Amino acid sequence: MLLHYQVDTNTKQQTAYQYGDSRFWEMVPGLLVWGTLLFALGLSVLRPLWAIVFVVVFDLYWLIRVLYFSVFLWVSYRRYREATATLWGEKLRSLPRAAALHHLIFLPTVEEDVSILRKTLRALAASSFPAKRMIVVLAGEEKFQTEFRARADHMQREFGSRFAAVLATVHPRGLPGEIPGKGSNLHWVGLQMEQWLREHLPTVADEDLIVSAFDVDTVVHPEYFSYLSWLYATASRPERSSYQPVALYGNNIWTAPAPVRVAAFGTSFWLMGEMSRPERLWTFSSHSMPWKMVRDIRFWQKDIVSEDSRIFLQGFIHYHGDFRVTPMYLPVSMDAVSGASYTDSLRNLYKQLRRWAWGVEHLPVMVREFSRDRQMPFWKKIRSVFNHIEGMYTWATAPILIFVLGWLPLQLADPSEVLVQVSPTTLAIVMRAATAGILLTGVLAFRLLPPRPGTVPRRTWLFMGLQWLMLPVTFVVFGSLPAIDAQTRLMIGRYLGFNVTEKKALGARR
């Protein structure tokens, strides 16, 4: 069934910030980053001894961060193990509240093959939660509508009887106030489903409907929707929370290039570390949220790139800070980025990470809306702005300061100085201590790996271990540089558009 209701596409949103509305706050992150890097470079040349002191202090600070991050990561992993060993579907049967819950799953798609759609829908149908209370919506784009309609028809014939409904929407091109991308597509889907639900499920209350906005290649854990329903049914004011699972990029991890694997695991570990500190947690990639909140904010903002995190900020602003993210310690598995060749894969990885780093675009929105809000607690405003600036700042600067500029003053300082002689030893001790955190991530990476496909050679296990030697280079090339790129673009007003992440099956890569 293809939906196409006549809807008002000029929906007003509280957070409808337009690029350029606050040039000062758009420039702040980039100025901080470039100011720090130029300061470190200038200090290394003009006052190398001062620079050495700065580097030692910074590395000690970063060591503390790595160690406490490792603690949070381990805590999250233990909770992950407990959650994956629990039969949530059975636990859910004891909750009367859960019997009224329904799930609405949005799957925005562009040119993905029917095999990807089938794999995603099979995982949804295999859920321990009753599939007859799940509504799946395939969301295509008008530019590719001929191919999309054929794929959607195929999926509706194959899976239509297994769910409450398998629906399809086609997002029109060129609607006013939009940029092409996932956010504008989801905005259109939300408007369409608002009408469909009013006609076909009028007895289901908004408070009993949970929305999951997934990347189209998302393969959910069989207990995902039961766990989500259990959290929703047992939480205090569940409609004031989004729900964030562990994002793993394991669908094709065995055939992805080594730098892609390291970056994929790094993303998952960063998210798991944040999940143990939910006061810092925002939504990311595939996640779930209350339909009531989505309607209250009038759907996804349609003119931005980082819609997955902006949707949380929209709720946080709308409810004057009374909105949170609840960690879900179950995985959703997606494809690691890939391309037609090894080089294409690395190029696409860089673009994907730059798009994620474009979340820096939230800062001017936060400052503008927080300054207008008299009901939001002041400490929530300060904490949110600080965490956002600090996170983006360290993302861009830390790897370069540690692995590149950190060693420059040692080459330029007078070798007879005592500080110059002892600093390499001090830095080496700090780096060895930080290696403990790297070792932990390597161990956890092996534990999170899906089974090795039979087509992948056994020797790939060796490369899975050796790939962590690439961590310093990966941190700089696919950590700092995309973040600097994104923040510099925002600073100079060259705003980033949405690029679709290419995901294809590859042969085995080292």
Buried (B, 14 or more C-beta within 10 A) or exposed (E): EBBEEEEEBEBEBBBBBEBEEBEEBBBBBBEBBBEBBEEBBEBBEEBBBEBBBBBBEBBBEBBEBBBEBBEBBBBBBEBBEEBBEBEBBEBBEEBEBBEBBBBBBBBBBBEBBBEBBBBBBEBBBEBBBBBEBBBBBBBBBBBBBEBBBEBBBEBBEBBBEBBBBBBBBBBBEEBEBBBBBBBBBBBBBBBBBBBBBEEBBEEBEBBBBBBBBBBBBBBBBBBBBBBBBBBBBEBEEBBBBBBBBBBBBBBBBBBBBBBBBBBBBBBBBBBBBBBBBEEBBBBBBBBBBBBBBBBBBBBBBBBBBBBBBBBBBBBBBBBBBBBBBBBBBBBBBBBBBBBEEBEBBBBBBBBBBBBBBBBBBBBBBBBBBBEEBEEBEEEBBEBBBEBBBEBBBBBBBBBBBBBBBBBBBBEBBEEEEEBBEEBEEBBEEBBEBBBEBBEBBBEBBEEBBBEBEEEBEEEBBEBBEEBBEBBBBBBBBBBBBBBBBBBBBBBEEEBBEBBBBBBBEBEBBE
